[in-house]
């Protein structure tokens, strides 16, 4: 509800609200799972990837992904408004 209510207040349809909320939830869970896999692989010595702290990219990719979702939500809301 903390995500759905602002979307509705911004003019999102019920369908757009559901799509945005579900997509953001899936993105957060998927990104977290992927980071856990990377960490486990590094700790097991089966990954040559640099640690997250040294690279910075996972944090940057998460922010970029959220930015993309926000931009897409804005487009959907704009379409809902006509």
N, C-alpha and C positions, 0 to 999 in steps of 0.2 A: 504493500500500500504506500510505503514511503516513496516509491518510484512512480507508481501508477497515478497517484493523485496529482502530482505536478504535471504529468503528461496530459491528463484529462483537462486540467485547468488551462493548459496551453492550447487546447483545442484538438487534441488527438482523439480520433475515433476509438471505439472499444477495440477494434481489430488492431489498429496501429499501436495502441497502448499495450496490448498483449504481445505483439511481435517484438516491440522494443524491450519490454521487461524480460521476456523469455530469452531474447538474443543476448542481452547484457549478462544475464545470469549464466548462460551457457559459456559465454566468452570468459568470464571471471573463473568459473570452475575449470574450464579447459586450460586456461593459461596457468592456473595454479598447479594442475596435474602435470603439465609439461615441465614446469620449473622443478617440481619434485622429482620427476624422472631424470632430468639433467643433473641434479644434485646427487642422486643415488648413483648414477652412472659414473660421475666424477669420483665419488668416494670409493667406488668399487674398482677404480682404475681402468675402466673400459671406455672412457671418453677423453678425447684430446681437447675438448672445449675449455677455454679459460673460465675461471670462476666468475659468477655473476657480478660480484663486486668489482672485479678488475675490468670487466668488459662494458658494463653499463647498458648493453643492448636490451636485455629482457625488460628492464624498467622502461626504457625508451619504447620498446615495441608494445608494452602494455598501454602506456599513455597514448601512443599513436592509434592503437586499436580502439580505445575508449573515444578518442577524438573522432574517429571514423564512424563509430556508432552514434555519437551525438549529432554529427553532420547528417547521417542518414535519418535519424529521428526528426531532425528539423525539416528535411524534405518531406517525410511522411506527413508531418503535422501541417505543412504548407499545402500539401495535396488534399488533406482532410478539410481544410478551411476553404478550399476551392480556389 
